[in-house]
Amino acid sequence: MSLTCSISDHKIEANGHAPKASLDLGSKSQPASKWKTTAPVKATPESFLDLLEGRTPLIHEPGFLSEELCAKLEAALEPEFTPYLHAIGPQLDKVGVAQFEFQAQSEDDVKNRSGDEKQQYFQAVRELGDLHGKLGEKVGVNVFAMVMSLIRSLVPADWEVCLAREDSEDEQYFAGIVRGINNGTPIHCDWAPYDTRTEPWAISRVTHQAVFNLCLAPMEGGGTLVHDVQWTPDALAYRDPDGYGYFEGLVEGRKKAPLQPQPGDLYFFNSRNMHQVLPVAPGWERRRMAMASFFGVLPPLKEGEKTKLVFWS
């Protein structure tokens, strides 16, 4: 059954009026292009659902954090970085835990799963503890909670906004990883229904997926390109079997939405769209540092349940 949720039905107002966007939770087809613009737009209830539906590529809230707070965060986080436990391709560094570290990335990964990757992931989350609470004590504010608060103000009033959790187990995901990506990434997308194909994760049920990126440090180069191509099974013809990326032919001739974040800038984009992080400029010695989390829509499983917007990294 198709579930349609109009944000105007929930009396969420932006700039003094009720927007007219709607989110079709039952939609499966992905048209070739739905972008209204390639330019970033401000965060409103209407633009947020446009983002989830793929109608706008970028939401941008400049100066979401002050430069002073970013400097405190950079100083507190820099000593804590470690390499990803598993990442095929250019090195990725992080503070926190990424579900990506425990999912199959290459075809070899798919064929050689140990079977306990989920248990390893949730054990790593438990061992991490309350990263954002501890970081907030150091710098004076819980930055992840600030982003969550903004997003709660953008979704329909009867949605539940929460961390992702396994449906049948008391296992909560971690969200709000801080990443260091100085060497760039291949063209790729982040689409949980495909990326988690080897095991039944709760996030495998998301119907719409996006990501926030909160820039915490200056950078030269290191921008991101969002491509006007969303994942569908047809994209697999361009999949690099040796990694998690896709060959350039998939995005040739398609529109692109570039972003070049500055410290304190908050961006959202639809992570089902193909995207890539560019390397920092040669000789740039500081870490390209940003906090990030996926969020996705989980429709109700039974009568009386709320639609959920769940977060994980």
C-alpha positions in Angstrom: 0.0 0.0 0.0 1.3 3.4 -0.9 1.7 5.8 2.0 1.6 9.5 1.3 2.5 12.0 3.9 1.9 15.7 3.1 3.8 18.1 5.3 1.1 20.7 4.9 -1.3 18.2 6.6 0.9 18.5 9.7 0.8 22.3 9.9 4.6 22.6 9.8 5.2 26.1 8.6 8.3 27.6 6.8 8.6 31.3 6.5 5.1 31.8 7.8 3.3 29.5 5.4 2.5 25.8 5.0 4.6 24.3 2.2 3.1 22.0 -0.4 5.6 19.1 -0.7 4.7 15.5 -0.1 6.8 12.3 0.4 5.5 9.1 -1.3 6.7 6.4 1.1 5.6 3.7 -1.3 7.4 4.9 -4.4 9.8 2.4 -6.0 10.5 4.0 -9.4 13.3 6.5 -9.9 12.9 8.9 -12.8 15.9 10.0 -14.8 15.9 13.4 -13.1 13.7 15.3 -10.7 16.1 18.1 -9.8 14.5 21.6 -9.6 18.0 23.3 -9.4 21.6 22.5 -9.0 22.1 25.3 -6.5 21.9 24.7 -2.7 18.7 25.7 -1.0 17.9 26.7 2.6 16.5 24.1 5.1 12.7 24.3 5.2 10.1 21.5 5.7 9.4 21.7 2.0 13.0 21.6 0.9 13.8 18.7 3.3 11.1 16.5 1.8 12.3 17.6 -1.7 15.7 16.4 -0.7 14.4 13.0 0.4 12.4 12.6 -2.8 15.4 13.6 -4.9 13.9 16.9 -6.2 16.7 19.1 -4.9 20.4 18.0 -4.7 21.6 20.2 -1.8 20.5 21.9 1.4 23.0 24.3 2.9 22.9 26.1 6.2 26.1 28.3 6.2 27.6 29.1 9.6 25.6 26.5 11.5 28.5 26.4 13.9 30.8 29.3 14.8 34.5 29.3 13.8 35.4 29.4 17.4 33.4 26.2 18.2 34.8 24.5 15.1 38.3 25.3 16.3 37.5 23.7 19.7 36.1 20.6 18.0 39.0 20.2 15.7 41.5 20.4 18.6 39.5 17.9 20.6 39.0 15.4 17.8 42.3 15.5 16.0 44.2 13.2 18.5 41.3 10.6 18.3 41.4 9.7 14.6 42.1 6.1 13.6 41.8 4.5 10.1 38.6 2.7 9.1 38.8 -1.0 10.1 37.8 -1.9 6.5 37.7 0.5 3.5 38.7 -0.5 0.0 40.3 2.4 -1.9 41.8 5.7 -0.6 42.4 5.7 3.2 39.5 6.9 5.3 40.0 8.0 8.9 37.4 8.4 11.6 36.3 9.1 15.1 33.4 6.8 15.9 32.0 3.7 14.2 30.8 3.3 10.6 28.4 0.6 9.6 30.3 0.8 6.3 33.3 -0.8 8.0 31.2 -4.0 8.5 29.4 -4.2 5.2 30.5 -5.9 2.0 32.3 -3.4 -0.2 33.8 -5.5 -3.1 32.6 -8.7 -4.7 35.3 -10.5 -2.8 33.7 -9.2 0.4 30.3 -10.5 -0.7 31.7 -14.0 -1.2 33.8 -14.1 2.0 31.5 -12.9 4.8 32.3 -14.4 8.2 28.6 -14.3 9.3 29.2 -12.3 12.5 29.7 -8.8 11.0 26.6 -7.5 12.6 27.6 -8.7 16.0 31.0 -7.1 15.5 29.4 -3.8 14.6 27.1 -3.6 17.6 30.0 -4.6 19.9 32.0 -1.8 18.5 29.1 0.6 19.1 28.8 -0.5 22.7 32.6 -0.1 23.3 32.5 3.4 21.8 30.0 4.6 24.4 28.5 8.1 24.4 31.0 9.8 22.0 28.8 12.9 21.5 28.1 13.4 25.2 31.8 13.2 26.0 32.7 15.6 23.2 30.0 18.0 24.3 31.6 18.1 27.8 34.9 19.1 26.2 33.6 21.9 23.9 30.5 23.0 25.8 27.8 21.8 23.4 26.5 18.5 21.9 26.8 19.3 18.2 25.2 16.1 17.0 22.1 16.9 19.2 22.0 20.4 17.5 21.7 18.9 14.1 19.1 16.4 15.3 17.1 19.3 16.7 17.2 21.2 13.4 16.0 18.1 11.6 13.2 17.5 14.0 11.9 21.0 13.2 11.7 20.0 9.5 9.9 16.7 9.5 6.1 16.1 9.9 5.0 16.4 13.5 3.8 12.8 13.8 7.1 11.3 12.6 9.5 9.8 15.1 13.1 11.0 14.8 15.6 8.6 16.4 18.7 6.5 16.1 18.3 3.4 14.1 17.7 0.2 16.0 17.4 -3.4 15.0 13.8 -4.4 14.8 14.0 -7.7 16.8 16.9 -7.0 19.0 17.9 -4.3 21.5 20.8 -3.1 19.3 21.1 0.6 18.6 23.2 2.0 15.8 25.8 4.7 16.2 25.3 8.0 14.3 27.4 11.1 13.9 30.8 9.8 12.9 33.6 12.4 12.3 35.5 11.5 9.2 38.9 12.5 7.7 38.8 12.2 3.9 41.9 13.9 2.6 42.5 11.5 -0.3 39.0 11.6 -1.8 36.6 8.8 -2.7 35.5 7.1 -5.9 32.1 7.9 -7.4 29.7 6.0 -5.3 26.3 6.2 -3.6 25.1 5.2 -0.1 21.9 3.3 -0.4 21.2 0.9 2.4 18.7 -1.4 0.7 21.6 -2.4 -1.7 24.6 -1.8 0.5 23.3 -4.2 3.2 22.3 -6.9 0.8 24.4 -9.6 2.5 22.4 -9.6 5.8 19.0 -8.3 7.0 19.9 -5.1 8.8 17.0 -2.9 10.0 18.3 0.0 7.8 17.7 -2.3 4.8 14.0 -1.2 4.9 14.6 2.5 4.3 12.6 3.9 1.4 14.4 7.3 1.2 18.0 8.1 2.4 20.1 11.2 2.8 23.1 12.4 4.7 24.3 15.5 6.6 27.8 16.7 6.5 29.0 19.3 9.0 32.4 20.9 8.2 34.6 21.3 11.2 38.0 22.5 9.7 39.3 24.6 6.9 40.3 22.9 3.7 41.8 23.7 0.3 40.2 21.5 -2.3 38.3 18.6 -0.9 35.0 19.6 -2.3 32.1 17.2 -3.1 30.3 16.6 -6.4 26.7 15.3 -6.2 25.7 13.8 -9.6 22.2 13.8 -11.0 22.1 10.0 -11.1 20.3 7.9 -8.4 21.0 4.3 -7.7 18.8 1.8 -9.5 19.6 -1.8 -10.5 20.7 -0.5 -13.9 23.7 1.3 -12.2 25.2 -2.1 -11.5 26.4 -2.3 -15.1 28.9 0.4 -14.0 29.8 -1.1 -10.6 33.5 -1.6 -9.9 33.7 -5.2 -8.7 37.0 -4.5 -6.9 35.6 -1.7 -4.6 32.5 0.2 -3.6 32.6 2.8 -6.4 31.1 3.1 -9.9 32.8 3.8 -13.2 32.7 7.4 -14.6 30.5 6.4 -17.6 27.5 6.3 -15.2 27.5 10.0 -14.6 28.9 11.3 -18.0 26.7 14.1 -19.4 24.6 14.4 -16.3 24.1 17.5 -14.2 26.3 18.0 -11.1 25.9 20.0 -7.9 29.2 21.0 -6.3 29.8 22.0 -2.7 32.9 23.4 -1.2 32.3 23.5 2.6 33.7 26.1 5.0 34.1 25.5 8.8 30.7 25.5 10.4 28.8 24.8 7.1 26.0 22.2 7.3 25.0 20.4 4.1 22.4 17.8 3.4 22.2 15.8 0.2 20.4 12.7 -1.0 22.9 9.9 -0.6 21.2 7.7 -3.2 22.6 10.1 -5.7 26.0 9.2 -7.0 28.6 11.5 -5.4 32.4 11.8 -4.8 34.7 13.6 -2.5 37.6 15.3 -4.2 41.1 15.1 -2.7 42.5 18.1 -0.8 45.0 20.3 -2.6 48.6 19.0 -2.8 50.5 20.1 0.2 47.5 20.8 2.3 48.4 19.4 5.7 45.3 19.8 7.9 42.7 17.1 8.1 39.5 17.5 6.0 37.3 17.0 9.0 33.5 16.7 9.0 30.8 15.1 11.1 28.3 13.0 9.1 25.3 10.8 9.5 22.9 9.1 7.2 19.2 9.3 7.9 16.4 7.4 6.2 12.7 6.9 6.2 11.2 3.7 7.7 7.5 3.3 7.1 5.3 1.7 9.7 5.4 -2.1 9.9 2.0 -2.4 11.5 -1.1 -0.3 12.3 -0.6 2.4 14.9 3.2 2.7 14.4 4.7 6.0 13.4 6.8 6.7 10.3 10.4 6.9 11.5 13.3 9.0 10.4 16.3 7.0 11.6 20.0 7.9 11.9 23.1 5.9 11.6 26.7 6.3 10.4 
